[in-house]
């Protein structure tokens, strides 16, 4: 009787091995599920980024406001007859400080 119980226990362990540690076992499924969740989260971030870029592309294609905004902020351009004023913090260091101060005349 004892031999039958030991053989049943051995068979039970042999059946459990593929379930837990085999190629399609629970541990492998759990790991793959975790990886799928990470990839989905990354895809959601990328979809959001792509949506922002698509709206920016459409704005650049259809309107002049986005082009003007980029020219102003990225290239430092200003319109004709427009005065550019930049207010710096008291302890701020100017990146392109001229050797000689530039004197501007007031335009009416």
Secondary structure, 3 states (H helix, E strand, C coil): CHHHHHHHHHHHHHHHHHHHHCCCCHHHHHHHHHHHHHHHHHHHHHHHHHHHHHHHHHHHHHCCHHHHHHHHHHHCCCCCCCCCCCCCCCCCCCCCCCCCCCCCCCCC
